[in-house]
Amino acid sequence: MTKWPNGARSALTLTFDFDAETNWLSRDPANVKRPGTLSQGTYGARCGVPNVLRLLDEEGLRGTFFIPGWVAENRTAPAESILRAGHEIGHHGYLHRWVDPDHPAEELEEMERGLEALQSRLGVRPRGYRSPAGETSPNLIRMLSERGFLYDSSLMDSVDPYYHCLDGGRRGPVELPWHWSLDDAPYLFFSIAAPRPIFTNEHILSIWKAEFEAIHEAGQLFNLVMHPQGIGRPSRLRLLRDFIAHTRGFEGVWYATAEDVARHWQDNVAFDPAERKISPFIEV
């Protein structure tokens, strides 16, 4: 069983991808002319972020918000409110573009523009990164290491943190894995161009509860991924509050930011390159 701080049995991170309109702009550039579609992201900035911050304050919990550089530049006020409330801010690209390994120059641009925007607008040099839609590449992991990132949270190949192994067997960033079942977007997001079912709170809560209970029993990391434009809706806030209440019924849950978990792992778990016998990056 993983040894978490102070004898905790499991670790739980509440993370939020504050994409605002970038989620829709990056998916289809034609959405720039579709204010109805974009307004879902606007809701996240205007209403979702304040709603989520209020809930976290009432629950006495800190979250991690991954913010694209465009959002820091164009939705600066809500991004600043996240910082003032004492939450962690992580890097989430610049315009939420999905990583394409065949275009390393675009990867570099998204990385550098995002970093510059977070630094210039928010005064933040993030310690963590999450790729848009969980798409990443070996080149991206190297870039994170070169820029001193502590952790990445983009892959789904474990339920515990682990170290990336770089060329030559060198230790890379800590990976904090996630999974689509613990992301609100598949259940809540909808557009005319890409329709899909919208699920009830009961359906989502049953999945999150079952996953949490199994992960807690195994002593692993429960990494919940949410979006202010989704979870920030009135009834969905009730979903999050109900889920938090459920987890409080279990002993030994360590509620932490993503940086807290990564730092704990780095300080307490030795790096062994032999443990990474199967890489998510397959040479073809």
C-alpha positions in Angstrom: 0.0 0.0 0.0 1.2 3.5 -0.8 2.4 5.4 2.3 0.6 8.7 2.3 1.3 11.5 4.9 0.3 11.1 8.5 -0.9 7.5 8.0 -3.5 8.4 5.4 -4.8 5.5 3.4 -5.5 7.3 0.1 -4.9 10.6 -1.6 -7.6 12.7 -3.2 -7.1 15.6 -5.6 -9.8 17.9 -6.8 -8.6 19.3 -10.1 -10.3 21.8 -12.4 -9.4 22.5 -16.1 -10.4 26.2 -16.4 -10.6 26.1 -20.2 -13.2 28.9 -20.7 -13.8 29.4 -24.4 -10.5 27.6 -25.5 -12.1 24.2 -25.2 -14.4 25.2 -28.1 -12.0 27.4 -30.0 -9.4 24.7 -30.2 -11.9 21.9 -31.1 -13.2 23.8 -34.1 -11.8 27.2 -35.3 -15.2 28.0 -36.9 -16.6 28.2 -33.3 -15.2 31.7 -33.1 -18.3 32.7 -35.1 -20.6 30.6 -32.9 -21.4 32.6 -29.8 -23.9 30.1 -28.6 -21.3 27.3 -28.5 -18.6 29.6 -27.0 -21.1 30.8 -24.3 -20.6 27.5 -22.5 -17.0 28.5 -21.9 -18.0 32.0 -21.0 -20.3 30.5 -18.3 -17.3 28.8 -16.8 -15.4 32.1 -16.4 -18.4 34.2 -15.4 -20.3 31.8 -13.1 -18.5 28.5 -12.8 -15.3 29.6 -11.3 -17.0 31.8 -8.6 -19.3 28.9 -7.8 -16.5 26.4 -7.5 -14.4 28.7 -5.4 -17.3 29.3 -3.0 -17.9 25.6 -2.6 -14.2 24.9 -2.0 -14.1 27.6 0.6 -17.1 26.3 2.4 -15.6 22.8 2.4 -12.2 24.0 3.5 -10.4 22.3 0.6 -7.7 23.4 -1.8 -7.9 22.6 -5.5 -5.6 22.6 -8.5 -6.7 24.6 -11.5 -5.0 24.0 -14.9 -5.3 27.1 -17.0 -4.5 27.7 -20.7 -2.4 30.8 -21.4 -5.2 32.3 -23.5 -7.5 32.1 -20.5 -5.0 33.9 -18.3 -4.8 36.7 -20.9 -8.5 37.0 -21.8 -10.3 35.8 -18.6 -7.7 37.3 -16.2 -10.1 38.3 -13.4 -11.5 34.9 -12.6 -8.0 33.4 -13.0 -6.7 35.9 -10.4 -9.6 35.0 -8.1 -8.4 31.4 -8.1 -4.9 32.6 -7.1 -6.2 34.9 -4.4 -8.2 32.0 -2.9 -5.0 30.1 -2.3 -5.4 27.4 -4.9 -2.7 25.9 -7.1 -2.4 26.9 -10.8 -1.0 24.5 -13.4 -0.1 24.8 -17.0 -2.7 23.7 -19.6 -1.2 24.8 -22.9 -2.0 28.1 -24.6 -5.2 27.6 -26.6 -6.1 24.1 -25.4 -4.8 22.6 -28.7 -4.4 18.9 -28.6 -0.7 17.8 -28.8 0.3 16.4 -32.2 3.6 14.5 -32.1 4.1 15.1 -35.8 4.3 18.9 -35.2 6.9 19.5 -32.4 7.1 23.3 -33.3 3.4 23.6 -32.3 4.0 21.7 -29.1 6.8 24.2 -28.3 4.7 27.2 -29.1 1.8 26.0 -26.9 4.3 25.3 -24.1 6.1 28.7 -24.3 3.1 30.9 -24.9 1.3 29.3 -22.1 4.2 29.7 -19.6 4.7 33.3 -20.6 1.0 34.2 -20.2 0.8 32.5 -16.7 3.9 34.4 -15.7 3.0 37.8 -17.1 -0.7 37.9 -16.2 -0.7 35.9 -13.0 2.9 36.0 -11.8 2.8 32.2 -11.6 5.6 29.8 -12.7 3.6 26.5 -12.5 5.0 23.3 -11.1 2.6 21.0 -12.9 1.2 20.5 -16.4 -1.9 18.7 -17.8 -2.2 18.3 -21.6 -5.5 19.2 -23.3 -7.6 16.0 -23.7 -4.8 13.9 -22.3 -2.8 13.9 -25.5 0.9 14.1 -25.1 4.2 12.9 -26.5 7.8 11.9 -25.6 8.9 15.3 -26.8 6.5 17.0 -24.4 7.7 15.1 -21.4 11.2 16.1 -22.2 10.2 19.7 -22.5 8.6 19.5 -19.1 11.7 18.1 -17.6 13.9 20.7 -19.2 11.7 23.5 -17.8 11.8 22.2 -14.3 8.3 20.9 -14.0 7.7 18.8 -10.9 4.8 16.8 -12.4 2.6 15.9 -15.3 -1.0 14.8 -15.1 -1.9 13.6 -18.6 -1.7 9.8 -18.8 -4.0 7.0 -17.7 -1.6 4.0 -17.3 -1.7 3.7 -13.5 -3.8 4.6 -10.4 -0.7 5.6 -8.5 1.9 8.3 -9.2 5.1 7.2 -10.8 8.3 8.8 -12.3 8.8 9.2 -16.0 12.0 7.7 -17.2 13.9 9.8 -19.7 16.6 9.0 -22.2 19.6 7.3 -20.5 17.5 6.2 -17.6 17.2 9.7 -16.1 14.4 10.5 -13.7 11.7 12.7 -15.2 8.6 14.4 -13.8 6.2 12.6 -11.5 3.1 11.5 -13.3 -0.3 11.9 -11.6 -2.6 9.6 -13.6 -6.2 10.3 -14.3 -9.1 8.6 -16.2 -12.0 9.6 -18.3 -14.5 8.0 -15.9 -13.3 10.6 -13.3 -13.7 13.5 -15.7 -16.9 15.5 -15.8 -16.6 16.4 -19.5 -17.8 13.0 -20.9 -20.9 13.2 -18.8 -21.7 16.9 -19.1 -20.3 18.5 -22.3 -22.5 18.8 -25.4 -22.5 20.7 -28.7 -24.6 20.5 -31.8 -21.6 19.6 -33.9 -20.6 16.7 -31.5 -23.8 15.6 -29.6 -23.6 13.1 -26.8 -25.8 12.0 -23.9 -26.0 14.3 -20.8 -26.0 12.2 -17.7 -27.9 12.6 -14.4 -26.1 13.4 -11.1 -27.1 10.0 -9.8 -25.4 8.2 -12.7 -22.2 10.2 -12.3 -22.1 10.0 -8.5 -22.5 6.3 -8.6 -19.4 5.9 -10.8 -17.3 8.4 -8.7 -18.3 6.7 -5.5 -17.5 3.2 -6.7 -14.2 4.4 -8.1 -13.3 6.2 -4.9 -14.2 3.3 -2.7 -12.1 0.9 -4.6 -9.1 3.3 -4.9 -9.3 4.2 -1.2 -9.3 0.5 -0.3 -6.3 -0.1 -2.4 -4.5 2.9 -0.9 -4.0 4.8 -4.2 -4.6 8.2 -5.8 -8.1 9.4 -6.7 -7.5 12.2 -9.2 -10.8 13.9 -10.0 -10.9 16.1 -13.2 -13.6 18.8 -13.5 -14.4 21.9 -15.6 -16.0 25.1 -14.2 -18.3 25.2 -17.2 -19.6 21.8 -16.4 -19.3 21.1 -12.6 -20.0 24.8 -12.0 -23.7 24.5 -13.1 -26.1 24.8 -10.1 -27.2 21.1 -9.8 -23.7 19.8 -10.7 -22.3 21.8 -7.7 -24.6 19.7 -5.6 -23.1 16.6 -7.2 -19.6 17.7 -6.2 -20.7 18.6 -2.7 -22.5 15.2 -2.3 -19.3 13.4 -3.5 -17.1 15.3 -1.0 -19.5 14.4 1.8 -19.3 10.7 0.8 -15.5 10.7 0.9 -15.6 12.3 4.3 -17.3 9.2 5.6 -14.0 7.2 5.2 -11.0 7.4 7.5 -7.6 8.3 6.2 -8.4 10.4 3.1 -5.6 12.9 2.3 -7.2 15.9 0.5 -4.3 17.5 -1.4 -3.4 19.6 -4.3 -1.6 17.9 -7.2 1.6 19.6 -6.3 1.3 18.3 -2.7 1.0 14.7 -4.0 3.9 15.1 -6.5 6.2 16.6 -3.8 5.3 13.9 -1.4 6.1 11.3 -4.0 9.4 12.9 -4.9 10.4 13.2 -1.3 9.5 9.7 -0.2 9.6 7.3 -3.2 12.9 6.4 -4.8 13.3 6.4 -8.5 13.9 3.0 -10.1 14.1 3.1 -13.9 13.5 -0.7 -14.0 10.0 -0.2 -12.7 8.9 1.4 -15.9 9.1 -1.8 -17.9 6.3 -0.8 -20.2 6.3 2.7 -21.6 3.1 4.5 -22.8 5.3 5.8 -25.7 5.7 3.0 -28.2 8.3 3.3 -30.9 6.8 2.4 -34.3 
